[in-house]
Amino acid sequence: MDTKINSIDSFTEATANGAVGCPPATFCHTISPAPLTTASEATLGRHLARRLVQVGVTDVFSVPGDFNLTLLDHLIAEPELRLIGCCNELNAGYAADGYARSRGVGACAVTFTVGGLSVLNAIAGAYSENLPLICIVGGPNSNDYGTSRVLHHTIGLPDFSQELRCFQTVTCYQAVVNNLEDAHEQIDTAISTALKESKPVYISISCNLPAISHPTFSGEPVPFFLNPKVSNQMGLEAAVEATMQVLNKAVKPVMVGGPKIRVAKARDAFVELADISGFPVAVMPSAKGLVPEQHPHFIGTYWGAVSTAFCAEIVESADAYIFVGPIFNDYSSVGYSLLLKKEKAIIVQPEQVIVANGPAFGCILMKDFLHALAKRITKNTTAFENYKRIFVPEGQLLKCIPKEPLRVNVMFKHVQQMLSGNTAVIAETGDSWFNCQKLKLPEGCGYEFQMQYGSIGWSVGATLGYAQAATDKRVIAFIGDGSFQVTAQDVSTMIRCGQKTIIFLINNGGYTIEVEIHDGPYNVIKNWNYTGLVDAIHNGEGKCWTTKVTCEEELTDAIETALGPKQDCLCFIEVILHKDDTSKELLEWGSRVSAANSRPPNPQ
């Protein structure tokens, strides 16, 4: 049955509920009978601003440039939209990424080519993580298209397509708006495609167009007509039947959640199957936070040789495993060393099910499959009973002796006690991946990191964006010194926005994750006075508190201060750790990834 959606508000609701069409949206070119806007509001710029607000974007992360200044004026003019000025385009893109993780969609606005190519890396990361992100670029004057003119901010050729061609590989839709006649349709198609595909889109708007009114902008949204995505029922039944044939023979099956549970919006269906099946439930590292860790059958993170205690033994000894939304790459497979067999695996992707390395069933929504399987599943707690049999609780960490140099395991013992349903964890690429993976997340505690793309420096911008979106949570970010040096500037934007984030700066003298993969002098960085830097950025404007800790006593004092007297400001805690104080998981993982990277060429 077709779903008629008369506004982006209901479009967003339908998207959240899974009622999104497989084919592109069909646009009805009839203005709905909503009250007309004034001439000053019926402009291209205001139309774009209203659309952003209607899909849930109330903050746009931007860097000004001469090609987007008029557009920024019109975004600012929208009462429900805030413009968050960032220090550089890369961080603006990272912030939109973090914002989309919390709000469901994010947006950034930059200038032509010099801004567009600077933000490109962040857009690529959002693409890899299946995040709907709207990248808006102020483009050349519409009169310059089709001429032989050479413009500034280009590579010096009378061809303005370099930026567009770069974005074509990392966005699911590209709109170049250089006339008003199809501007409405291009903008609406781009935004709806971002939500439907859960990927970034690119919108370039000529710098002379945002202030111009047009009849298509004078009313409220032209209605959307979308066909809901639905499963092929025969395929769904066949996939469930084939899966049951595998599970009926299995003695000790398990379930493992993967990162694509997010894009499929299948968390509830996953939990339903876990409840009914009795199978032990693990998550891949990139899915941490997507599955409730309070579930009675939760056994931890499955990450091959660096899994949480006793998890790998249960998963890899199973005679059937259901992987829901997995991504198997060299990082998540620990250098392709997982001890799994395809003939035992049921792989459930957002729109496909592959059973035991055999038939692949397409056009099947993950939620529908999990719901249908839950109705047929036979409860089997054998594997979970095996887990309980071998599980040994972690021993208590000894406290450091007075003034003893702080150890990373002691630090995270105290971090664990900080977490609640009102917090969210952001983990930067590096040893924070492994240390934060061990944290036990309370119900409602957010958790984000960028594993597929793994861009160091991502977390500074992502922390800014996530905190701006998730106003009900206090963000706790863990950032290595090497990563911080890449993107440190936008701590200033956090302060300017009045954010109350707690940043733990892990100062261990270099790119630790790279050291464990392949060491060399290039992994050593110049040490900064990080608290001094943030104090300089603070400069007495806004609320910010910094401290440096070297031992357990200083750490506990810092945490008490951050959660108590300084709970209403940004807290920056620089933690001094030994350069070789890394998790055993990183050591193991690094050696295996190094072995995978250094494989000799295949013989010709």
C-alpha positions in Angstrom: 0.0 0.0 0.0 1.4 3.4 -0.9 2.1 5.8 1.9 1.2 9.4 1.2 3.4 11.8 3.2 2.4 15.4 3.2 5.3 16.9 5.0 8.9 16.2 5.8 7.8 15.8 9.5 5.7 12.8 8.6 8.3 11.7 6.1 10.8 11.5 8.9 8.4 9.6 11.1 7.7 7.2 8.3 11.4 6.7 7.7 11.9 6.0 11.4 9.2 3.4 11.3 10.6 1.8 8.2 8.0 3.0 5.8 10.5 4.1 3.1 10.1 3.3 -0.5 12.5 1.1 -2.5 12.2 3.3 -5.7 13.0 7.0 -5.6 10.4 9.4 -4.3 7.8 10.6 -6.8 7.1 14.3 -6.5 3.6 15.8 -7.0 4.0 19.3 -8.4 0.9 20.6 -6.7 1.4 23.1 -3.9 -0.4 21.9 -0.7 -3.0 24.2 0.7 -0.8 25.4 3.6 -0.6 29.2 4.3 1.7 31.0 1.9 5.0 32.4 3.2 6.0 36.0 2.7 8.1 37.0 -0.3 11.2 37.4 1.9 10.7 33.9 3.2 9.9 32.3 -0.2 13.6 32.1 -1.2 15.7 29.2 -2.1 17.8 29.7 1.0 14.8 29.7 3.4 13.3 26.7 1.6 16.5 24.7 2.3 16.5 25.9 5.9 12.9 24.9 6.5 13.5 21.5 5.0 16.5 20.9 7.3 14.3 21.8 10.3 11.5 19.6 9.1 13.7 16.5 9.0 15.1 17.1 12.5 18.2 19.2 11.8 18.3 22.2 14.2 22.1 22.8 14.0 24.2 23.2 10.9 28.0 23.0 11.2 29.6 25.5 9.0 32.7 27.3 7.8 32.1 30.6 5.9 33.6 31.3 2.5 32.7 33.9 -0.2 30.6 31.4 -2.2 28.3 30.5 0.7 27.9 33.7 2.7 24.5 34.7 1.3 23.3 31.1 1.9 24.5 31.3 5.5 22.4 34.5 5.9 19.3 32.6 5.0 20.1 29.7 7.2 20.5 32.0 10.1 17.2 33.7 9.3 15.3 30.4 10.0 14.2 30.8 13.7 14.5 27.1 14.5 18.0 26.6 12.9 21.3 27.4 14.6 24.5 27.9 12.7 27.5 26.4 14.5 30.7 27.9 13.2 33.6 25.4 13.2 37.3 26.1 13.0 37.8 24.0 9.8 35.7 22.0 7.3 37.0 18.6 8.4 35.7 19.2 11.9 32.4 20.5 10.5 32.0 17.3 8.7 33.0 15.2 11.7 30.5 17.2 13.8 27.7 16.5 11.4 28.7 12.8 11.6 28.4 12.9 15.4 25.1 14.8 15.2 23.6 12.3 12.8 24.5 9.4 15.2 22.3 11.0 17.9 19.6 12.9 15.9 19.3 10.5 12.9 20.5 13.1 10.3 23.1 15.9 10.2 24.2 18.7 8.0 27.2 20.9 7.3 27.7 23.9 5.0 31.0 24.9 3.4 32.3 26.8 0.4 33.2 25.7 -3.1 36.1 23.3 -3.6 38.5 24.6 -1.0 35.8 23.8 1.6 34.3 20.9 -0.3 37.5 19.0 -0.6 38.4 19.7 3.0 35.2 18.2 4.2 35.4 15.3 1.9 37.2 13.0 4.3 34.5 13.4 6.9 31.8 12.7 4.3 33.6 9.5 3.3 33.6 8.4 6.9 29.9 9.0 7.2 29.3 7.1 4.0 31.2 4.1 5.5 29.1 4.2 8.7 25.8 4.6 6.9 24.9 8.0 8.3 22.4 10.3 6.6 24.4 13.6 6.3 23.5 16.6 4.1 26.6 18.3 2.8 25.8 21.8 1.5 28.3 23.7 -0.6 28.1 27.3 -1.8 28.9 27.0 -5.5 29.9 29.4 -8.3 27.6 32.1 -9.7 25.0 30.5 -12.0 26.2 32.7 -14.9 29.6 31.2 -14.8 28.5 27.7 -15.7 29.1 26.9 -19.3 31.7 29.7 -19.8 35.4 29.6 -20.2 36.0 31.6 -17.1 38.6 30.6 -14.5 37.4 31.1 -10.9 39.3 31.3 -7.6 39.0 28.3 -5.2 39.4 26.0 -8.2 42.5 24.2 -9.6 42.7 26.9 -12.4 40.7 25.2 -15.2 37.5 26.5 -16.7 35.7 23.4 -15.4 33.8 23.4 -12.1 33.2 19.7 -11.9 36.2 18.5 -9.9 34.5 18.8 -6.6 31.3 17.1 -7.9 33.3 14.2 -9.3 35.0 13.7 -6.0 31.7 13.7 -4.1 30.1 11.2 -6.5 32.1 8.3 -5.0 31.2 9.1 -1.3 27.6 10.3 -1.5 24.5 8.5 -2.7 23.0 11.6 -4.5 24.4 14.8 -5.9 22.4 18.0 -6.7 24.0 20.9 -8.5 21.5 23.8 -8.1 22.4 26.5 -10.6 18.9 27.5 -11.6 15.6 28.1 -9.8 13.3 26.0 -12.0 14.3 22.6 -10.6 15.9 23.8 -7.3 12.9 22.7 -5.2 12.8 19.2 -6.7 16.6 18.8 -6.5 16.8 19.8 -2.9 13.9 17.7 -1.8 15.1 14.7 -3.7 18.6 15.0 -2.2 17.2 15.2 1.4 14.7 12.4 1.0 17.4 10.2 -0.6 19.8 10.8 2.3 17.1 9.6 4.8 16.0 6.7 2.6 19.5 5.4 1.8 21.0 6.4 5.2 24.0 7.8 3.3 25.4 11.3 2.8 24.3 13.5 -0.1 25.9 16.6 -1.8 24.0 19.8 -2.6 25.8 22.6 -4.4 23.9 25.9 -4.6 25.1 28.8 -6.8 26.1 31.7 -4.7 23.7 34.2 -6.4 20.5 32.1 -5.9 19.8 31.8 -2.1 18.2 35.2 -1.8 15.9 34.9 -4.8 12.2 33.9 -4.4 10.4 31.5 -6.6 6.7 30.3 -6.7 7.8 26.7 -5.8 9.1 28.1 -2.4 6.0 30.1 -1.5 4.1 27.3 0.2 4.6 24.5 2.6 6.0 21.2 1.2 4.9 19.7 -2.1 3.6 16.3 -1.0 5.8 13.3 -1.2 4.4 10.0 -2.5 6.5 7.1 -1.3 6.2 3.4 -1.6 7.1 1.7 1.7 9.9 -0.8 1.6 8.5 -4.2 2.1 9.9 -7.7 2.2 9.2 -10.2 -0.6 6.9 -12.5 1.4 7.8 -15.7 -0.5 11.4 -15.0 -0.1 11.0 -14.2 3.6 9.2 -17.5 4.2 11.9 -19.4 2.3 14.7 -17.7 4.2 13.1 -18.5 7.5 12.5 -22.1 6.5 16.1 -22.5 5.3 17.4 -20.9 8.6 15.2 -23.2 10.7 16.7 -26.2 8.9 20.1 -25.1 10.1 19.0 -24.2 13.6 17.0 -27.4 14.1 20.2 -29.4 13.7 22.2 -27.1 15.9 23.0 -28.0 19.5 24.6 -24.7 20.7 23.7 -21.8 18.4 24.6 -18.1 19.2 23.6 -14.6 18.0 26.1 -11.8 17.2 24.9 -8.3 16.5 26.7 -6.1 13.9 26.8 -2.4 13.1 24.2 -2.5 10.3 21.5 -3.1 13.0 21.5 0.8 13.2 20.8 1.4 9.5 18.2 -1.3 9.5 16.5 0.1 12.6 16.3 -3.5 13.9 17.4 -3.2 17.5 14.0 -4.1 18.9 13.6 -7.1 16.5 17.1 -8.3 17.5 16.2 -8.2 21.2 12.9 -9.9 20.6 14.7 -12.8 18.9 17.3 -12.9 21.7 14.5 -13.0 24.3 12.7 -15.9 22.7 15.6 -18.0 21.4 17.6 -18.2 24.7 20.8 -18.0 22.6 23.8 -16.2 24.0 24.1 -12.7 22.6 27.4 -11.1 21.6 28.2 -7.9 19.6 30.9 -7.2 17.0 33.1 -4.3 18.3 31.6 -1.8 15.9 28.1 -2.7 17.2 28.8 -1.8 20.8 26.0 0.3 22.1 23.5 -1.0 19.5 22.4 -4.0 21.7 21.5 -3.6 25.4 24.3 -5.0 27.5 21.8 -5.6 30.3 20.2 -8.4 28.4 20.3 -11.6 30.6 22.1 -13.5 27.8 24.6 -10.9 26.8 28.1 -12.4 26.8 30.3 -9.4 25.5 32.2 -8.4 22.4 33.1 -11.0 19.8 36.4 -9.8 18.2 38.3 -13.0 17.5 41.5 -13.2 19.5 40.8 -9.9 21.3 37.2 -10.7 22.4 36.0 -10.0 25.9 36.7 -12.8 28.3 35.1 -16.2 27.3 33.1 -14.7 24.5 35.2 -16.0 21.6 35.2 -19.5 23.1 31.4 -19.6 23.0 31.0 -18.1 19.5 33.7 -20.0 17.7 32.7 -23.3 19.3 29.0 -22.9 18.2 27.6 -25.2 15.6 25.5 -22.3 14.2 25.8 -18.6 14.5 23.4 -15.8 13.4 25.3 -12.7 12.5 22.9 -9.8 12.2 24.2 -6.8 10.2 27.9 -7.7 10.3 30.8 -6.0 8.6 33.8 -8.3 8.2 36.9 -6.3 7.4 40.5 -6.7 8.3 40.0 -4.7 11.5 36.9 -6.4 12.8 38.4 -9.8 11.8 41.7 -9.1 13.5 43.7 -9.5 10.3 41.4 -12.2 8.9 42.0 -14.5 11.8 38.4 -15.3 12.9 37.8 -19.0 13.6 34.4 -19.1 11.9 33.1 -21.4 9.2 30.7 -20.1 6.5 28.7 -23.3 6.5 27.7 -22.6 10.1 26.8 -19.0 9.5 23.5 -17.2 8.9 24.3 -13.7 7.7 21.4 -11.2 8.1 21.9 -7.9 6.3 19.5 -5.0 6.0 17.9 -6.4 2.9 19.4 -9.9 2.4 19.8 -13.2 4.2 22.5 -15.7 3.4 22.1 -19.2 4.9 25.0 -21.5 5.6 27.1 -20.3 2.7 24.3 -21.4 0.5 21.3 -19.6 -0.9 21.0 -15.8 -0.6 17.5 -14.4 -0.2 17.1 -10.8 -1.4 14.5 -8.2 -0.8 14.0 -9.2 2.8 14.1 -6.5 5.5 16.2 -7.4 8.5 13.4 -6.4 10.9 10.9 -8.6 9.1 13.2 -11.6 9.1 14.0 -11.4 12.8 10.4 -11.0 13.7 9.4 -14.0 11.6 12.2 -16.1 12.9 11.3 -15.3 16.5 7.8 -16.8 15.8 9.4 -20.1 14.6 12.5 -20.4 16.9 12.8 -23.1 19.4 14.3 -22.0 22.7 17.9 -23.3 23.2 20.0 -22.2 26.1 22.8 -24.8 25.8 25.4 -22.3 24.6 24.5 -19.8 27.3 24.8 -22.5 29.9 28.2 -23.4 28.6 29.2 -19.7 28.9 28.0 -19.6 32.5 30.0 -22.8 33.2 33.3 -21.4 32.0 32.9 -17.8 33.0 35.1 -16.5 35.8 34.4 -13.1 37.1 37.1 -10.5 36.7 39.4 -10.1 39.7 39.4 -6.8 41.5 42.2 -4.4 40.3 44.6 -3.5 43.0 44.8 0.1 43.9 48.0 1.9 43.0 50.3 2.7 45.8 50.3 6.4 46.8 51.6 8.6 44.0 52.4 5.6 41.8 52.2 6.5 38.1 48.7 5.9 36.8 48.0 2.8 34.8 45.4 2.6 32.0 43.5 -0.3 33.6 43.2 1.7 36.9 42.0 4.7 34.9 39.2 2.8 33.2 38.1 1.2 36.5 37.2 4.7 37.6 35.7 5.6 34.3 33.3 2.6 34.6 31.8 4.2 37.7 31.1 7.4 35.8 28.7 5.9 33.3 24.9 6.1 33.5 21.9 6.4 31.3 22.6 10.1 31.1 26.0 9.7 29.6 27.4 8.8 26.2 30.9 7.5 25.4 32.9 8.7 22.3 36.0 6.6 21.7 38.7 7.8 19.3 40.6 5.5 17.0 43.5 3.9 19.0 43.8 2.2 22.3 40.6 3.9 23.4 38.8 1.4 21.0 40.0 -1.5 23.2 39.7 0.1 26.6 36.3 1.5 26.0 35.2 -1.8 24.5 35.5 -3.3 28.0 33.2 -0.8 29.6 29.8 -2.2 30.7 27.2 0.2 29.4 24.2 1.0 31.6 20.8 1.1 30.0 20.5 4.2 27.9 24.2 5.0 27.8 25.3 6.1 24.3 28.4 4.7 22.7 30.0 5.8 19.4 33.2 5.2 17.6 34.3 5.1 13.9 35.6 1.6 13.2 35.1 1.1 9.5 36.8 4.3 8.4 39.1 4.7 11.4 40.1 8.3 10.8 42.2 9.6 13.6 41.0 12.9 14.9 37.3 12.1 14.2 36.3 12.2 17.8 36.9 15.9 18.4 34.4 17.0 15.8 32.1 14.0 16.5 32.0 14.9 20.2 31.0 18.5 19.3 28.2 17.2 17.0 26.9 14.5 19.3 26.8 16.7 22.3 25.0 19.4 20.3 22.3 16.9 19.4 22.1 14.8 22.5 21.3 17.6 25.0 20.0 15.0 27.5 23.4 13.3 27.9 26.8 14.3 29.1 29.4 13.1 26.6 32.5 11.5 27.9 35.2 11.4 25.2 38.5 9.5 25.2 41.0 11.0 22.8 44.6 10.1 22.2 47.3 12.8 22.1 48.1 12.0 18.4 44.5 12.2 17.3 43.9 15.4 19.3 46.7 17.1 17.5 44.9 16.6 14.2 41.6 18.3 15.1 42.1 20.1 18.5 40.8 23.5 17.4 37.1 22.8 17.8 37.3 22.5 21.5 36.8 26.2 21.1 33.5 25.6 19.5 32.4 23.2 22.3 33.2 26.0 24.8 31.4 28.6 22.7 28.3 26.4 22.5 28.3 25.9 26.3 28.8 22.2 26.1 29.4 20.2 29.3 31.5 17.3 27.8 34.2 15.6 29.8 37.3 15.0 27.6 40.0 12.5 28.8 43.1 13.4 26.8 45.3 10.2 26.8 48.9 11.5 26.7 51.2 8.6 26.0 53.6 10.2 23.6 52.5 9.3 20.1 50.4 7.2 17.7 50.1 4.1 20.0 47.9 2.1 17.7 50.3 2.6 14.8 53.2 1.6 17.1 51.6 -1.7 17.7 51.0 -2.3 14.0 54.4 -1.1 12.8 56.8 1.0 14.8 59.0 3.7 13.6 60.2 7.2 14.4 57.2 8.7 12.6 54.9 7.5 15.4 56.6 9.8 17.9 55.0 13.3 18.1 56.0 16.6 19.8 54.5 16.7 23.2 52.2 19.6 23.9 51.1 21.2 27.1 47.5 20.1 26.4 45.9 21.7 29.4 47.8 24.9 28.7 46.5 24.8 25.1 42.9 24.3 26.1 43.3 27.1 28.7 44.6 29.4 25.9 41.6 28.4 23.7 39.3 29.0 26.6 40.8 32.5 27.1 38.4 33.4 29.9 35.3 33.2 27.6 32.7 30.5 28.4 32.9 27.7 31.0 35.9 25.4 30.9 38.0 23.6 33.5 41.3 21.8 32.9 43.5 19.6 35.0 46.5 17.2 34.5 46.6 13.9 36.4 49.5 11.5 36.8 48.3 9.2 39.6 45.2 7.5 40.9 44.6 10.1 43.7 44.7 13.0 41.2 42.3 11.1 38.8 39.7 10.5 41.5 39.9 14.1 42.5 39.5 15.2 38.9 36.5 12.9 38.3 34.8 14.1 41.5 35.3 17.7 40.4 34.0 17.1 36.9 30.9 15.4 38.2 30.4 17.9 41.1 31.5 21.5 41.2 32.3 21.6 37.4 29.4 19.7 36.1 28.1 22.7 34.3 31.1 23.3 32.1 33.5 21.6 29.7 36.0 19.5 31.6 39.4 18.7 30.0 41.4 16.0 31.9 44.9 15.3 30.6 45.9 11.8 31.7 49.7 11.1 31.7 50.3 7.4 30.9 53.5 5.5 30.0 54.0 5.1 26.3 54.0 1.3 26.6 51.0 1.0 28.9 48.6 -0.4 26.3 45.9 -3.0 26.5 46.9 -6.6 25.8 44.1 -6.6 23.2 45.8 -3.8 21.2 49.1 -5.7 21.4 47.4 -8.9 20.0 45.3 -7.0 17.5 48.2 -4.9 16.2 50.4 -7.9 15.6 47.7 -9.7 13.6 46.8 -6.6 11.6 50.5 -6.1 10.9 50.8 -9.7 9.6 47.8 -9.1 7.3 49.3 -5.9 6.0 52.7 -7.4 5.4 51.6 -10.5 3.4 53.9 -10.9 0.4 52.5 -10.6 -3.1 50.9 -13.7 -4.5 53.2 -15.5 -7.1 52.5 -14.5 -10.6 
